[in-house]
Amino acid sequence: MIDPSRPKTFIGDGITAALRFPTFRRVWLASLLANLGILIQGVGAAWAMTQMTSSADQVALVQTALLLPMMLISIPAGAIADMHDRRIVALAALSIELCGATALTVLHWLDLTTSNLLLALCFAIGSGMALISPAWQSSVSEQVPAEATPSAVALNGMNYNIARSVGPAIGGIVVASVGAVAAFALNAVLYLPLMAALFMWKHVAEPSRVPPETFRRAIVSGLRYVSNSPSIKIVLTRAMITGVIGGAILALMPLITRDLLHGGAQTYGIMLGAFGLGAVIGALNITQVRKRLSGEAAIRTCAISMGAALAAVALSRQPVLTAAALVLAGAVWTMTWTLFSIGVQLSAPRWVAGRSLAAYQAVSSGGIALGSWGWGHLTDATGVETALLISAALMLASPLIGLLLTMPRIYARSNEAELLADPEVRLPLTGRSGPLVVEIEYRVAPENGRAFHNIMQEVQLVRQRNGAYGWSIARDIADPELWTERYHCPTWLDYLRQRNRSTRSERAMEHQATAFHVGPAPVRVRRMLERPFGSVRWKDDTPDKAMNELLLGCKRGGAGISPL
């Protein structure tokens, strides 16, 4: 439910539009401090590792340890975010991060930290980040209205990059003057304002007409939705490739400072600050980029610019020139990820927003984490300069992927359609009754058969991503006008969820299909309970384990004509 305290005034399309809403503004400002702490801690961890070992592989693994949890637990985290109160999920995740940061501080202060222990604690902190990310990003729609969502998404990306513009520099100063332990302690303290802001958020959850899905079923539903959403699959594939190729710049930053520029912790902080400054510039201009360029043109432009910046960083030995190249790299890097994130958030309806964003986080962070590991190994074998030049060449070639996987055009969130009334039935059903078989009969003029079949391929994806399986479309050989759509749902409860998950655009597509129907009678819908052997009680007095469940849809009536 949207925050009721938000102002009901006209919302512009500027980058700051979402900051007009008090809840979003408080959480955003507190998140800025938390991100600042994470980046300061990241500088401390990376530099501490360079002091423990000279291995480029081990140094690059710090980035992998922080991001690998995003790939491993993002999908379960997204399911948790969609099943439970996202505010509570975020608070639990912050508690994990706070515990990891506190443990790292204490152990490093006692001089008990080893390279493996440092990686393990970075992994624990990264696990908290992975858990909070889907809950935080998908809660945007509960804090701002749909028209302010692009602004909120851009501001969330800008939040991290504002912190990155100053956080690494602060981290470098802290590490150089006090030591890595101070960076770890400061990170722990800066989690507290965000926890306070979330406590202050008076979130009111909308009651659901049906019970929530089980954890396993929620994960399956999320994966099914993504696998049947062509636009989301394209974004995820492009994000994975971009993460693998572009991860070199972040993973090798300590080695760029140490081996190419021959600098120390302060120089490292300044280089990261330059990258972050560029990221802020990119975030400030994302609205104009979206207005002037299509998604594909914007991604291609960013990839070419990123490749040029990587090559400049590889060849430069002057801190000023490297910093200038990193400003460009930061700007286009942020634009790229913001465009990907907006594409996912505006494609997914609210019921699966957390899981869709989790899939995006999994592939993007997984790509960066795996890429960081690979670039570290390559650097050990060939050196920093060669590894960066190879990354630059691959990035310059990456726009060719758009010839096969063109970025989809997405203009606004597909808002949920109005809920449909439960269909009338005469057979007593429980939520677990099933499988349910749905048959829909259309009469289509023969000359419209091909066009009808084409639109039904789109309807198939709608049915499947919302919960159906075993979909088919058949044509009667004795009556060529008669077409029968058929699909299954695991249970009666799953069917009720499936029919009310459609967005307005999906509901419009279903109406396009029914518009082909001809004849005096409307489209005929049959809903049947499949009874495989063993599912029927042999005696009337055999106890039904599901009798204590809520009986759903047991209204008087027939299985005649009703909304699909």
C-alpha positions as CSV (number, residue, x, y, z in Angstrom):
1,M,0.0,0.0,0.0
2,I,1.3,3.5,-0.9
3,D,2.3,5.7,2.0
4,P,-0.9,7.6,2.9
5,S,1.2,10.6,4.1
6,R,2.5,11.3,0.6
7,P,1.3,14.6,-1.0
8,K,-1.4,14.4,-3.5
9,T,0.0,17.0,-5.8
10,F,1.2,16.9,-9.4
11,I,4.4,14.9,-9.8
12,G,7.0,16.0,-12.3
13,D,9.3,13.7,-14.2
14,G,12.5,15.2,-12.8
15,I,15.2,13.2,-11.0
16,T,14.1,14.6,-7.6
17,A,10.4,13.9,-7.9
18,A,10.4,11.0,-5.5
19,L,12.0,13.0,-2.7
20,R,8.7,14.9,-2.2
21,F,7.4,11.9,-0.3
22,P,8.5,11.9,3.4
23,T,8.9,8.2,3.9
24,F,11.0,7.7,0.8
25,R,13.1,10.8,1.7
26,R,13.9,9.6,5.2
27,V,14.8,6.1,4.0
28,W,16.8,7.5,1.1
29,L,18.9,9.8,3.3
30,A,19.5,7.0,5.9
31,S,20.5,4.6,3.1
32,L,23.0,7.2,1.9
33,L,24.8,7.0,5.3
34,A,24.6,3.1,5.2
35,N,26.1,3.0,1.7
36,L,28.8,5.5,2.8
37,G,29.7,3.0,5.6
38,I,29.8,0.0,3.3
39,L,32.1,1.8,0.9
40,I,34.4,2.9,3.7
41,Q,34.5,-0.6,4.9
42,G,35.2,-1.9,1.4
43,V,38.3,0.4,1.1
44,G,39.5,-0.9,4.5
45,A,38.9,-4.6,3.5
46,A,40.6,-4.3,0.0
47,W,43.6,-2.4,1.4
48,A,43.9,-4.7,4.4
49,M,44.1,-7.6,1.9
50,T,46.9,-5.9,-0.1
51,Q,48.8,-5.8,3.2
52,M,48.2,-9.5,3.9
53,T,49.1,-10.8,0.5
54,S,50.6,-9.8,-2.8
55,S,48.3,-12.1,-4.8
56,A,46.0,-10.3,-7.3
57,D,43.7,-13.3,-7.0
58,Q,43.2,-12.8,-3.3
59,V,42.7,-9.0,-3.6
60,A,40.1,-9.5,-6.4
61,L,38.3,-12.0,-4.2
62,V,37.3,-9.3,-1.7
63,Q,34.9,-7.9,-4.4
64,T,33.8,-11.5,-5.1
65,A,33.1,-12.2,-1.4
66,L,30.9,-9.1,-1.1
67,L,28.9,-9.7,-4.3
68,L,28.7,-13.5,-4.5
69,P,25.9,-13.7,-2.0
70,M,23.8,-11.6,-4.4
71,M,24.0,-14.4,-6.9
72,L,23.5,-17.3,-4.4
73,I,20.6,-16.0,-2.2
74,S,19.0,-13.2,-4.1
75,I,16.2,-15.5,-5.4
76,P,15.2,-16.8,-1.9
77,A,15.6,-13.2,-0.6
78,G,13.2,-12.0,-3.3
79,A,10.7,-14.6,-2.3
80,I,11.0,-13.6,1.3
81,A,10.4,-9.9,0.3
82,D,7.2,-10.8,-1.6
83,M,5.9,-13.1,1.2
84,H,6.5,-10.9,4.2
85,D,6.5,-7.3,5.3
86,R,9.4,-5.7,3.4
87,R,10.2,-3.4,6.3
88,I,10.7,-6.3,8.7
89,V,12.8,-8.1,6.1
90,A,15.0,-5.1,5.7
91,L,15.5,-4.7,9.4
92,A,16.5,-8.4,9.7
93,A,19.0,-8.0,6.9
94,L,20.5,-4.9,8.5
95,S,20.9,-6.8,11.7
96,I,23.0,-9.4,9.8
97,E,25.2,-6.7,8.3
98,L,25.6,-5.1,11.7
99,C,26.7,-8.3,13.3
100,G,29.2,-9.0,10.5
101,A,30.7,-5.5,10.6
102,T,31.0,-5.6,14.4
103,A,32.7,-9.0,14.3
104,L,35.1,-7.7,11.7
105,T,35.9,-4.6,13.8
106,V,36.6,-6.6,17.0
107,L,38.7,-9.3,15.3
108,H,40.8,-6.8,13.4
109,W,41.3,-4.7,16.5
110,L,42.6,-7.8,18.3
111,D,44.9,-8.6,15.3
112,L,43.2,-11.9,14.7
113,T,42.1,-11.3,11.1
114,T,43.5,-13.6,8.4
115,S,42.9,-13.3,4.6
116,N,40.4,-16.2,4.7
117,L,38.6,-14.8,7.8
118,L,38.4,-11.4,6.1
119,L,36.8,-13.0,3.0
120,A,34.4,-14.9,5.2
121,L,33.2,-11.8,7.1
122,C,32.9,-9.9,3.8
123,F,30.7,-12.7,2.6
124,A,28.5,-12.4,5.8
125,I,28.1,-8.7,5.2
126,G,27.4,-9.3,1.5
127,S,24.7,-11.8,2.6
128,G,22.9,-9.1,4.5
129,M,23.2,-6.8,1.5
130,A,21.7,-9.6,-0.7
131,L,18.8,-10.0,1.7
132,I,17.9,-6.3,2.0
133,S,18.3,-5.4,-1.7
134,P,15.0,-7.0,-3.1
135,A,13.0,-5.8,-0.1
136,W,14.4,-2.2,-0.3
137,Q,14.0,-1.9,-4.1
138,S,10.6,-3.5,-4.4
139,S,9.3,-1.3,-1.5
140,V,9.7,1.7,-3.7
141,S,6.2,1.2,-5.1
142,E,4.9,1.3,-1.5
143,Q,6.6,4.6,-0.8
144,V,5.9,6.5,-4.1
145,P,3.2,6.4,-6.8
146,A,3.8,4.7,-10.1
147,E,4.6,8.0,-11.9
148,A,7.4,8.7,-9.5
149,T,8.9,5.2,-9.8
150,P,11.5,6.0,-12.5
151,S,12.7,8.9,-10.3
152,A,12.9,6.7,-7.2
153,V,14.8,4.0,-9.1
154,A,17.3,6.5,-10.4
155,L,17.7,8.1,-7.0
156,N,18.3,4.7,-5.4
157,G,21.1,4.1,-7.9
158,M,22.3,7.7,-7.4
159,N,22.3,7.2,-3.6
160,Y,25.0,4.5,-3.8
161,N,27.0,6.6,-6.2
162,I,26.8,9.8,-4.2
163,A,28.3,7.7,-1.4
164,R,30.9,6.3,-3.8
165,S,31.9,9.8,-4.8
166,V,33.1,10.6,-1.3
167,G,33.1,7.4,0.6
168,P,36.2,5.8,-0.9
169,A,38.1,9.1,-0.4
170,I,37.0,9.2,3.2
171,G,37.9,5.5,3.5
172,G,41.3,6.2,2.1
173,I,41.9,9.0,4.6
174,V,40.6,6.9,7.5
175,V,42.7,3.9,6.6
176,A,45.8,5.9,6.0
177,S,45.5,7.9,9.3
178,V,43.9,5.5,11.7
179,G,43.9,2.0,10.1
180,A,41.4,-0.4,8.6
181,V,39.9,-1.1,12.0
182,A,38.5,2.4,12.1
183,A,36.9,1.9,8.7
184,F,35.2,-1.3,9.9
185,A,33.9,0.4,13.1
186,L,32.5,3.4,11.2
187,N,30.6,1.1,8.9
188,A,29.0,-0.6,11.9
189,V,27.9,2.7,13.3
190,L,26.4,4.0,10.0
191,Y,23.9,1.1,9.8
192,L,22.0,2.6,12.8
193,P,20.3,5.6,11.1
194,L,18.8,3.3,8.4
195,M,17.4,1.0,11.1
196,A,15.9,4.0,12.8
197,A,14.3,5.2,9.6
198,L,12.8,1.8,8.9
199,F,11.4,1.7,12.5
200,M,9.7,5.1,11.8
201,W,8.1,4.0,8.6
202,K,4.4,3.3,9.4
203,H,4.0,0.7,6.8
204,V,0.4,-0.7,6.3
205,A,0.3,-3.9,4.3
206,E,-2.6,-4.6,2.0
207,P,-4.5,-7.7,3.1
208,S,-4.5,-10.5,0.5
209,R,-7.7,-12.3,-0.6
210,V,-5.8,-15.6,-0.6
211,P,-3.2,-17.0,1.8
212,P,0.5,-16.3,0.9
213,E,2.4,-18.9,-1.1
214,T,4.8,-21.3,0.7
215,F,8.5,-20.4,0.5
216,R,9.2,-23.1,-2.1
217,R,6.2,-22.3,-4.2
218,A,7.1,-18.6,-4.1
219,I,10.6,-19.3,-5.5
220,V,9.1,-21.5,-8.2
221,S,6.5,-18.8,-9.1
222,G,9.2,-16.2,-9.3
223,L,11.4,-18.3,-11.6
224,R,8.4,-19.2,-13.7
225,Y,7.5,-15.6,-14.1
226,V,11.0,-14.5,-15.2
227,S,11.4,-17.5,-17.6
228,N,8.1,-16.6,-19.3
229,S,8.8,-12.8,-19.6
230,P,10.8,-12.2,-22.7
231,S,11.6,-8.5,-21.8
232,I,13.0,-9.4,-18.4
233,K,15.0,-12.3,-19.8
234,I,16.7,-9.9,-22.3
235,V,17.6,-7.4,-19.6
236,L,19.0,-10.2,-17.3
237,T,21.1,-11.6,-20.1
238,R,22.5,-8.2,-21.0
239,A,23.1,-7.4,-17.3
240,M,25.1,-10.7,-16.8
241,I,27.3,-10.1,-19.8
242,T,27.9,-6.4,-18.8
243,G,28.8,-7.5,-15.2
244,V,31.3,-10.1,-16.3
245,I,33.1,-7.8,-18.7
246,G,32.9,-4.6,-16.8
247,G,33.7,-6.1,-13.4
248,A,37.4,-5.7,-14.1
249,I,37.4,-2.0,-13.3
250,L,36.1,-2.5,-9.7
251,A,37.9,-5.7,-9.0
252,L,41.3,-4.4,-10.1
253,M,41.1,-0.9,-8.7
254,P,43.5,-1.6,-5.8
255,L,46.0,-3.1,-8.2
256,I,45.5,-0.1,-10.6
257,T,46.5,2.1,-7.8
258,R,49.4,0.0,-6.5
259,D,50.9,-1.3,-9.7
260,L,50.1,1.2,-12.4
261,L,50.0,4.5,-10.4
262,H,52.3,3.3,-7.6
263,G,50.1,5.0,-5.0
264,G,48.9,4.3,-1.5
265,A,45.6,4.1,0.4
266,Q,44.8,7.8,-0.2
267,T,45.3,7.5,-4.0
268,Y,43.1,4.4,-4.0
269,G,40.4,6.4,-2.2
270,I,40.7,9.3,-4.7
271,M,40.4,6.9,-7.7
272,L,37.3,5.3,-6.3
273,G,36.0,8.8,-5.5
274,A,36.5,9.8,-9.2
275,F,34.6,6.8,-10.3
276,G,31.8,7.7,-7.8
277,L,31.8,11.3,-9.0
278,G,31.2,10.1,-12.5
279,A,28.4,7.9,-11.2
280,V,26.6,10.8,-9.7
281,I,26.9,12.7,-13.0
282,G,25.5,9.7,-14.8
283,A,22.6,9.4,-12.4
284,L,21.7,13.1,-12.7
285,N,21.5,12.8,-16.4
286,I,19.6,9.5,-16.7
287,T,16.2,11.2,-17.2
288,Q,17.5,13.1,-20.2
289,V,19.1,10.0,-21.6
290,R,15.8,8.1,-21.4
291,K,14.0,10.9,-23.2
292,R,16.5,11.2,-26.0
293,L,17.6,7.6,-26.7
294,S,15.9,4.3,-26.8
295,G,17.0,1.7,-24.3
296,E,19.1,-0.1,-26.9
297,A,20.8,3.0,-28.2
298,A,21.6,4.1,-24.6
299,I,23.1,0.8,-23.7
300,R,25.2,0.7,-26.8
301,T,26.5,4.2,-26.2
302,C,27.4,3.4,-22.6
303,A,29.2,0.2,-23.6
304,I,31.4,2.0,-26.2
305,S,32.2,4.8,-23.7
306,M,33.0,2.2,-21.0
307,G,35.4,0.4,-23.4
308,A,37.2,3.6,-24.2
309,A,37.5,4.5,-20.5
310,L,38.9,1.0,-19.6
311,A,41.5,1.4,-22.3
312,A,42.5,4.8,-21.0
313,V,42.9,3.5,-17.5
314,A,45.0,0.6,-18.7
315,L,47.4,2.8,-20.6
316,S,47.6,5.8,-18.2
317,R,50.4,6.2,-15.6
318,Q,49.3,9.6,-14.5
319,P,46.7,9.9,-11.6
320,V,45.0,12.9,-13.2
321,L,44.4,11.1,-16.5
322,T,43.3,7.9,-14.7
323,A,40.9,9.9,-12.6
324,A,39.4,11.6,-15.6
325,A,38.9,8.2,-17.3
326,L,37.3,6.8,-14.2
327,V,34.8,9.8,-14.1
328,L,33.7,8.7,-17.6
329,A,33.6,5.1,-16.6
330,G,31.5,5.8,-13.5
331,A,29.0,7.9,-15.4
332,V,28.3,5.3,-18.1
333,W,28.5,2.4,-15.6
334,T,25.7,3.9,-13.5
335,M,23.6,4.8,-16.5
336,T,23.8,1.2,-17.7
337,W,22.8,-0.4,-14.5
338,T,20.0,2.2,-13.9
339,L,18.6,1.5,-17.3
340,F,18.7,-2.3,-16.6
341,S,17.0,-1.8,-13.2
342,I,14.3,0.5,-14.5
343,G,13.6,-2.1,-17.2
344,V,13.0,-4.8,-14.7
345,Q,11.1,-2.8,-12.1
346,L,8.6,-1.4,-14.7
347,S,8.1,-4.8,-16.3
348,A,7.2,-6.7,-13.2
349,P,3.8,-6.4,-11.4
350,R,3.8,-5.8,-7.7
351,W,3.1,-9.4,-6.7
352,V,6.4,-10.6,-8.1
353,A,8.4,-7.4,-7.9
354,G,10.8,-8.6,-5.2
355,R,11.5,-11.9,-7.0
356,S,12.1,-10.2,-10.4
357,L,14.5,-7.7,-8.8
358,A,16.1,-10.6,-7.0
359,A,16.7,-12.3,-10.3
360,Y,18.2,-9.1,-11.7
361,Q,20.4,-8.7,-8.6
362,A,21.5,-12.4,-8.8
363,V,22.6,-12.2,-12.5
364,S,24.2,-8.7,-12.3
365,S,26.1,-9.3,-9.0
366,G,26.9,-12.8,-10.1
367,G,28.3,-11.6,-13.3
368,I,30.5,-9.0,-11.5
369,A,31.5,-11.5,-8.9
370,L,32.5,-14.2,-11.4
371,G,34.1,-11.6,-13.6
372,S,36.1,-10.3,-10.7
373,W,37.4,-13.8,-9.9
374,G,38.3,-14.3,-13.6
375,W,40.0,-11.0,-14.0
376,G,42.0,-11.6,-10.9
377,H,43.3,-14.9,-12.3
378,L,44.0,-13.3,-15.7
379,T,45.9,-10.5,-14.0
380,D,48.1,-13.0,-12.1
381,A,49.0,-14.5,-15.5
382,T,49.3,-11.4,-17.7
383,G,49.4,-8.3,-15.6
384,V,47.0,-5.4,-14.8
385,E,47.4,-3.5,-18.1
386,T,46.8,-6.5,-20.3
387,A,43.7,-7.6,-18.3
388,L,42.2,-4.2,-18.6
389,L,42.9,-3.9,-22.3
390,I,41.2,-7.3,-22.9
391,S,38.2,-6.1,-20.8
392,A,38.1,-2.9,-22.9
393,A,38.1,-4.8,-26.2
394,L,35.2,-7.1,-25.0
395,M,33.2,-4.1,-23.8
396,L,33.7,-2.3,-27.2
397,A,32.4,-5.5,-28.9
398,S,29.5,-6.0,-26.6
399,P,27.0,-3.8,-28.5
400,L,26.9,-6.5,-31.1
401,I,24.8,-8.5,-28.7
402,G,22.0,-6.1,-29.3
403,L,21.6,-7.4,-32.8
404,L,20.2,-10.6,-31.2
405,L,18.9,-9.4,-27.9
406,T,17.5,-5.9,-28.4
407,M,16.6,-4.0,-25.2
408,P,12.8,-3.8,-24.9
409,R,11.0,-0.5,-25.0
410,I,9.4,0.1,-21.6
411,Y,7.5,3.3,-20.9
412,A,5.6,2.8,-17.6
413,R,4.8,0.2,-15.0
414,S,2.2,-2.4,-16.0
415,N,-0.3,-1.7,-13.3
416,E,-2.3,-4.5,-11.8
417,A,-5.8,-4.9,-13.2
418,E,-8.9,-4.9,-11.1
419,L,-9.5,-8.2,-9.2
420,L,-12.0,-10.6,-10.6
421,A,-14.8,-12.2,-8.6
422,D,-14.3,-15.8,-7.7
423,P,-16.0,-18.1,-10.2
424,E,-19.2,-19.8,-9.1
425,V,-19.0,-23.5,-8.5
426,R,-21.2,-26.2,-7.0
427,L,-18.5,-28.7,-6.0
428,P,-17.2,-28.1,-2.5
429,L,-13.5,-27.2,-2.8
430,T,-10.6,-26.6,-0.4
431,G,-7.5,-24.5,-1.2
432,R,-5.6,-27.7,-1.9
433,S,-8.2,-29.2,-4.3
434,G,-6.5,-29.9,-7.6
435,P,-5.1,-30.2,-10.2
436,L,-7.6,-27.8,-11.9
437,V,-8.1,-28.0,-15.6
438,V,-9.4,-25.0,-17.5
439,E,-10.7,-25.2,-21.0
440,I,-11.8,-22.1,-23.0
441,E,-13.6,-22.5,-26.3
442,Y,-13.4,-19.8,-29.0
443,R,-15.2,-19.7,-32.3
444,V,-12.9,-17.9,-34.8
445,A,-13.6,-17.2,-38.5
446,P,-11.3,-19.4,-40.6
447,E,-9.7,-16.3,-42.3
448,N,-8.6,-15.0,-38.9
449,G,-7.1,-18.3,-37.8
450,R,-3.5,-17.3,-38.3
451,A,-3.8,-14.0,-36.5
452,F,-5.7,-15.6,-33.6
453,H,-3.0,-18.3,-33.3
454,N,-0.3,-15.6,-33.1
455,I,-2.0,-13.6,-30.3
456,M,-2.6,-16.9,-28.4
457,Q,1.2,-17.4,-28.3
458,E,1.4,-14.2,-26.3
459,V,-1.5,-15.4,-24.1
460,Q,0.4,-18.6,-23.5
461,L,3.2,-16.6,-21.9
462,V,0.7,-14.6,-19.8
463,R,-0.9,-17.8,-18.5
464,Q,2.4,-19.5,-17.7
465,R,4.1,-16.7,-16.0
466,N,1.1,-16.1,-13.8
467,G,0.9,-19.7,-12.6
468,A,-0.5,-22.1,-15.3
469,Y,1.2,-25.1,-16.7
470,G,0.5,-27.6,-19.5
471,W,-0.9,-25.0,-21.8
472,S,-2.1,-25.9,-25.3
473,I,-4.2,-24.6,-28.1
474,A,-6.1,-27.0,-30.4
475,R,-8.4,-26.7,-33.4
476,D,-11.3,-29.0,-34.0
477,I,-10.8,-30.9,-37.3
478,A,-14.6,-31.4,-37.7
479,D,-15.5,-27.8,-36.8
480,P,-12.6,-25.5,-38.1
481,E,-14.1,-22.5,-36.3
482,L,-13.8,-24.1,-32.9
483,W,-10.5,-23.5,-31.0
484,T,-9.9,-24.8,-27.5
485,E,-7.3,-23.3,-25.1
486,R,-6.4,-25.7,-22.2
487,Y,-4.2,-25.3,-19.2
488,H,-3.7,-26.6,-15.7
489,C,-3.2,-25.1,-12.2
490,P,-1.8,-27.2,-9.4
491,T,-4.6,-26.3,-6.9
492,W,-7.8,-24.3,-6.6
493,L,-5.9,-21.7,-4.6
494,D,-3.2,-21.5,-7.3
495,Y,-6.0,-20.9,-9.9
496,L,-7.5,-18.0,-7.9
497,R,-4.0,-16.5,-7.7
498,Q,-3.3,-17.0,-11.4
499,R,-6.5,-15.4,-12.7
500,N,-6.0,-12.2,-10.5
501,R,-2.3,-11.7,-11.2
502,S,-2.7,-10.2,-14.7
503,T,-1.7,-6.7,-15.3
504,R,-3.8,-4.3,-17.3
505,S,-1.7,-4.8,-20.4
506,E,-2.0,-8.6,-20.0
507,R,-5.7,-8.3,-19.5
508,A,-5.9,-6.2,-22.7
509,M,-4.0,-9.0,-24.5
510,E,-6.6,-11.5,-23.3
511,H,-9.4,-9.2,-24.6
512,Q,-7.6,-9.1,-28.0
513,A,-7.9,-12.9,-28.1
514,T,-11.6,-12.9,-27.1
515,A,-12.2,-10.2,-29.7
516,F,-11.7,-12.9,-32.5
517,H,-14.6,-14.8,-31.1
518,V,-17.7,-14.9,-33.4
519,G,-21.2,-16.2,-32.9
520,P,-24.2,-15.4,-30.7
521,A,-22.8,-17.1,-27.6
522,P,-19.9,-15.7,-25.6
523,V,-16.6,-17.6,-25.0
524,R,-17.3,-20.7,-23.1
525,V,-15.1,-21.5,-20.0
526,R,-15.0,-24.9,-18.3
527,R,-13.2,-25.4,-15.0
528,M,-12.8,-29.1,-14.1
529,L,-11.2,-30.8,-11.1
530,E,-8.8,-33.5,-12.3
531,R,-9.2,-36.7,-10.3
532,P,-6.2,-39.0,-10.8
533,F,-6.3,-42.4,-9.1
534,G,-6.0,-42.2,-5.3
535,S,-7.4,-38.7,-5.0
536,V,-11.1,-39.7,-4.4
537,R,-12.2,-40.8,-0.9
538,W,-13.6,-44.3,-1.0
539,K,-16.1,-43.6,1.8
540,D,-18.1,-40.5,2.7
541,D,-16.8,-40.7,6.3
542,T,-13.1,-40.8,5.2
543,P,-11.5,-37.8,7.0
544,D,-10.3,-35.1,4.7
545,K,-7.0,-33.6,5.9
546,A,-7.9,-30.3,4.3
547,M,-11.3,-29.9,5.9
548,N,-9.9,-27.4,8.4
549,E,-8.9,-25.1,5.5
550,L,-11.0,-22.3,4.4
551,L,-13.5,-23.4,1.7
552,L,-13.0,-21.2,-1.2
553,G,-15.4,-20.3,-3.9
554,C,-18.2,-22.7,-2.7
555,K,-21.0,-20.6,-4.1
556,R,-24.1,-21.9,-5.8
557,G,-24.1,-21.7,-9.6
558,G,-22.7,-23.4,-12.7
559,A,-19.5,-23.6,-14.6
560,G,-20.9,-21.5,-17.4
561,I,-19.6,-18.2,-18.7
562,S,-17.5,-15.9,-16.5
563,P,-14.3,-13.9,-16.8
564,L,-11.3,-16.0,-17.6
